[in-house]
Amino acid sequence: MDDSSAGIEKKILASGKGSLPAFSNGAKTQFHYKTCKLDDDKTVIDDSRKLMKKPMELIIGKKFKLEVLEACVKTMCVGEVAQFTVAKPLLTQYPLVSKQLREIFGEKKKGADHSHHCCGMMQLQQDQGLGYADLDQLMKEPQSLQFTIELLKVEEPGEYKKETWVMDEPEQIAAVPQLKDEGNALYKEKKYSEASAKYGQAIGILEQLSMKEKPHSEEWSELQDRKIPFLLNYSQCLLLLEDYYPVIEHTTTVLERDPGNVKALFRRAKAHVSVWNFDEARADFHKVSELDSTLNSAVKKELKYLDDLQRKKDEEDKAKLQGKMFS
């Protein structure tokens, strides 16, 4: 390929295997890429092997923000390594896409505000920039870049299990009960981390669907109610994984929707105990007893543990204070 009129020049570095894939809409491609400047040092901007620790995935036809990357990949055979020189008019979105990928797979820059969206491109340039010096420079001084791509795999639609972000709305709706069943099965096997991931996926789908509805409409309210069992299951997994603060956060979300939810109160109380929020824990346990007398025995046991823990902590704090006074 030498299509300089389209702003892309291709040079094959290593031939691939077989014929050119069909690259149907919805096909999933996996590849590694390295982006370099065209200076004498071939300065590296991004390298997926270092940034992601795994191949980049791109779904054909899903309107990836950097369309030129999809155009390059679609000229390649599996196993091929090729170098593409891309003209700067085709790369106006590159700094923004790079920023997003760095923040997803890498560490955010300290002191940088990462709350901007792509639609704020000009505002970013006028204000504090993207938070990465090399990307800020590309924003101010756009330039042609060189991409070295190795195409590893192409899977046509139906040959791979779709991730939730790739699904259309009917597929997302159908996936929710399946994720619940998968999460429940993993929970029974005491695979709490894996189970929480399934419940978390379902919550994410329901949140995406909620964003399409008018807040407080009947459809929106129904989706909020459907989230409750997933939030409870997710919280239970995190409780067993000793990740207490998210438990407090998610059970509070449930209680804002359903103030009398006993499971949410009990799990939040246990999480409060574990982070030494004794007053909050005691209030939640008492509320549980008021709402469900069958749990009085369990609450009594938890309150005794709470009292013993608080007494021990008070004694430790008193000893530390006395030690400071007489040291």
Disulfide bonds with the S-S distance in Angstrom:
none
